[in-house]
């Protein structure tokens, strides 16, 4: 959802970086505004037009589900169209966001996801909701089950692979980073299995960022530069950056997520020219992850890194 307007007397520049969950999806931004005013009909049209673009559908439902009042409007939609799987999916998305915010029960959210999954058996989106729940509150088996259900419907699901990478990165044994940690193997496997034009090519970089988050939280490896200077990290970054140069995956609904992770990695690697190129492509669309990792304010960390990269080139 779009941030509130700036205080009077301090107009925000049009090119100023902002945290926008919808990223560069202008249709989604318009539907978020409509939903905040109770116009769920526009959301109904948006979800219907999204069709079976599962990555786009998952992104839109997740963002819409976080809009205040979404659950109430989704119930109104259900009353008008009780057989609508789209309405059930939006309600499930809203229930998951409410449960994660402590405003609703986990059981109610899980039930809503199962209901939507039964109504739309080919849609991975209700299972994405289940994975979001399991990511924060579930067991390892529940996470794996939800992930397997998603992959059975859409093997290259972007958000699901990011979530599983974050989950696996949190498995910590001992007091050091394991270069053979399973999250690295998972990310490499997923990148290899994906089609040549899939943004999952960037997943090994995501794995390194998630491991740094976990290690820093445990006080084991707070030095970002050191984490990104290992041979494996450099190989992952080179492969991902080369892929981006060739494919530029700009058509993907979550491409800005990948660009933020890649810019973050290149900045900490000290490759300022490459980081600057990525910052240019990111534009104003800042994502909280990974800039907020290690407890920093995401927007301030992004601006500082961008300024350093631009000044160096």
Secondary structure, 3 states (H helix, E strand, C coil): CCCCCCCCCCCCCCCCCEECCCCCCHHHHHHHHHHHCCCHHHHHHHHHHHCCCHHHHHHHHHHHHCCCCHHHHHHHHHHHCCCCHHHHHHHHHHHHHHHHCCCCCHHHHHHHHHHHHHHCCCCCHHHHHHHHHHHHHCCHHHHHHHHHHHHHHCCCCHHHHHHHHHHHHCCCCCCCCCCCCHHHHHHHHHHHHCCCCCHHHHHHHHHHHHHHHHHHHCCCCCCHHHHCCCHHHHHHHHHHHHHHHHHCCCCCCCHHHHHHHHHHHHHHHCCHHHHHHHHHHHCCEECHHHHCHHHCCHHHHHHHHHHHHHHCC
